[in-house]
């Protein structure tokens, strides 16, 4: 340790949190609730990516797109509304209104009232126990702290494709301001990247009037999800009119055209706008982390307790690199803040076994636990039970029968290993399985629970029932038949 790094005898704060997104807000909240002296530092907007450029605006956009689709699809249900007109500026204004309505939940005023000191500015480590906070007016403040949580989030990855800088590309962060002034959705839109962000935006903007081409280098969409789930979603996107090009690698830009290479050679895709959605990487530059020796190959290394190499500095959220989900960030924030404040008496190992994922397309794709591929990769023996929605009463009534509930159980018993759901309300339906797995319940317990009829969650029970039907005790059934035959005389 350098000689000029001297640990203070006294500290200004118990905890300093850098970053006011999901992970930072939860960390600061927990610290305030246990009456620790905590400072939350945010340089830009409280609420982080989720509120301002991620979850909230994207879901507002998806809602408008779903309404437009429902009106067009009304003929199928006996309701013909004729031609519809999408007021794109109004769509974007509504999106801003949604953000403004939710904004107070993440505001400086709310957190100040909770007991959090909120500092606006850029935080940079001076030494392992001191940060300097530079404000927009040029002034700065130094604070020492017993512990720190780095919750600086992530930023879009921009691939090194020839010509990309001159293409005028957008990202999931910049598209909102760019689209806000548009009279209509872009006529021709290309989205590079077939992960959750790319799929959600492709379907939404297609439904709002664009012709969207979705380009993915891998041979299918949603690589983290089950292949059959990706297949259903690909069919849904195609049915909406999205041109889906899997197995195509972006090789160069020629002005406002993307040249992608597939198995049949190069294809030229002209665009008015292109959104780059190939992934996100930890936001680590400019905070003094490199000088502390905490950055290795572009990442901040953390242990199972979310500690860095300096045991009083913790990491939570996207910057940790373990997951990139808002609820995952909040989940990590609990571990990071409790481990930071409870030292040296208690510590908790972060647990990701029951962390659900949801892609909010139509239908939604939700999962928790192991997939078939991940189970094989871990040499876990499993059995699969699948229930298709084309046999499900509520799906038939709603006219939304594309999808399924797939359950992985341990070979030879009904211990739950993982669940994937493809359905209109999969994000809500998966919660039952998260709770069941977290509490160590078996498949039979889900089957025993009373589910209201006809609700979408009843599909969970129907799927559990399929497990039992496939494993009927034939010997006992034969004995039972003989008994009932005998008692009839």
Rosetta blueprint (number, residue, H / E / L):
1 X L
2 X L
3 X L
4 X L
5 X L
6 X L
7 X L
8 X L
9 X L
10 X L
11 X L
12 X L
13 X E
14 X E
15 X E
16 X E
17 X E
18 X E
19 X L
20 X L
21 X L
22 X H
23 X H
24 X H
25 X H
26 X H
27 X H
28 X H
29 X H
30 X H
31 X H
32 X H
33 X H
34 X L
35 X L
36 X L
37 X L
38 X E
39 X E
40 X E
41 X E
42 X E
43 X L
44 X L
45 X L
46 X L
47 X L
48 X H
49 X H
50 X H
51 X H
52 X H
53 X L
54 X L
55 X H
56 X H
57 X H
58 X H
59 X H
60 X H
61 X H
62 X H
63 X H
64 X H
65 X H
66 X H
67 X H
68 X H
69 X H
70 X H
71 X H
72 X H
73 X H
74 X H
75 X H
76 X H
77 X H
78 X L
79 X L
80 X L
81 X L
82 X L
83 X L
84 X L
85 X L
86 X L
87 X L
88 X H
89 X H
90 X H
91 X H
92 X H
93 X H
94 X H
95 X H
96 X H
97 X H
98 X H
99 X H
100 X H
101 X H
102 X H
103 X H
104 X H
105 X H
106 X H
107 X L
108 X H
109 X H
110 X H
111 X H
112 X H
113 X H
114 X H
115 X L
116 X L
117 X E
118 X E
119 X E
120 X E
121 X L
122 X E
123 X E
124 X E
125 X E
126 X E
127 X E
128 X L
129 X L
130 X E
131 X E
132 X E
133 X E
134 X E
135 X L
136 X L
137 X L
138 X L
139 X L
140 X E
141 X E
142 X E
143 X E
144 X E
145 X E
146 X E
147 X E
148 X E
149 X E
150 X E
151 X L
152 X L
153 X L
154 X E
155 X E
156 X E
157 X L
158 X L
159 X L
160 X L
161 X L
162 X E
163 X L
164 X H
165 X H
166 X H
167 X L
168 X L
169 X L
170 X E
171 X E
172 X L
173 X L
174 X L
175 X H
176 X H
177 X H
178 X H
179 X H
180 X H
181 X L
182 X L
183 X L
184 X L
185 X L
186 X L
187 X L
188 X E
189 X E
190 X E
191 X E
192 X E
193 X L
194 X L
195 X L
196 X H
197 X H
198 X H
199 X H
200 X H
201 X H
202 X H
203 X H
204 X H
205 X H
206 X H
207 X H
208 X L
209 X L
210 X L
211 X E
212 X E
213 X E
214 X E
215 X E
216 X E
217 X L
218 X L
219 X L
220 X L
221 X L
222 X L
223 X L
224 X L
225 X L
226 X L
227 X H
228 X H
229 X H
230 X H
231 X H
232 X H
233 X H
234 X H
235 X H
236 X H
237 X H
238 X H
239 X H
240 X H
241 X L
242 X L
243 X E
244 X E
245 X E
246 X E
247 X L
248 X L
249 X E
250 X E
251 X E
252 X E
253 X E
254 X L
255 X L
256 X L
257 X E
258 X E
259 X E
260 X E
261 X E
262 X E
263 X L
264 X L
265 X E
266 X E
267 X E
268 X E
269 X E
270 X E
271 X L
272 X L
273 X E
274 X E
275 X E
276 X E
277 X L
278 X L
279 X L
280 X E
281 X E
282 X E
283 X L
284 X L
285 X L
286 X L
287 X L
288 X L
289 X L
290 X L
291 X L
292 X L
293 X L
294 X L
295 X E
296 X E
297 X L
298 X L
299 X E
300 X E
301 X L
302 X L
303 X L
304 X L
305 X L
306 X L
307 X E
308 X L
309 X L
310 X L
311 X L
312 X L
313 X E
314 X E
315 X E
316 X L
317 X L
318 X H
319 X H
320 X H
321 X L
322 X L
323 X L
324 X L
325 X L
326 X H
327 X H
328 X H
329 X H
330 X H
331 X H
332 X H
333 X H
334 X H
335 X H
336 X H
337 X H
338 X H
339 X H
340 X H
341 X H
342 X H
343 X L
344 X L
345 X L
346 X L
347 X L
348 X L
349 X L
350 X L
351 X L
352 X L
353 X L
354 X L
355 X L
356 X L
357 X E
358 X E
359 X E
360 X L
361 X L
362 X L
363 X L
364 X E
365 X E
366 X E
367 X E
368 X E
369 X E
370 X L
371 X L
372 X H
373 X H
374 X H
375 X H
376 X H
377 X H
378 X L
379 X L
380 X L
381 X L
382 X E
383 X E
384 X E
385 X E
386 X E
387 X E
388 X E
389 X H
390 X H
391 X H
392 X L
393 X H
394 X H
395 X H
396 X H
397 X H
398 X H
399 X L
400 X L
401 X L
402 X L
403 X L
404 X E
405 X E
406 X E
407 X E
408 X E
409 X E
410 X E
411 X L
412 X L
413 X L
414 X L
415 X E
416 X E
417 X E
418 X E
419 X E
420 X E
421 X E
422 X E
423 X E
424 X L
425 X L
426 X H
427 X H
428 X H
429 X H
430 X H
431 X H
432 X H
433 X H
434 X H
435 X H
436 X H
437 X H
438 X H
439 X L
440 X L
441 X L
442 X E
443 X H
444 X H
445 X H
446 X H
447 X H
448 X H
449 X L
450 X L
451 X L
452 X L
453 X L
454 X L
455 X L
456 X L
457 X L
458 X H
459 X H
460 X H
461 X H
462 X H
463 X H
464 X H
465 X H
466 X H
467 X H
468 X H
469 X H
470 X L
471 X L
472 X L
473 X L
474 X H
475 X H
476 X H
477 X H
478 X H
479 X H
480 X H
481 X H
482 X H
483 X H
484 X H
485 X H
486 X H
487 X H
488 X L
489 X L
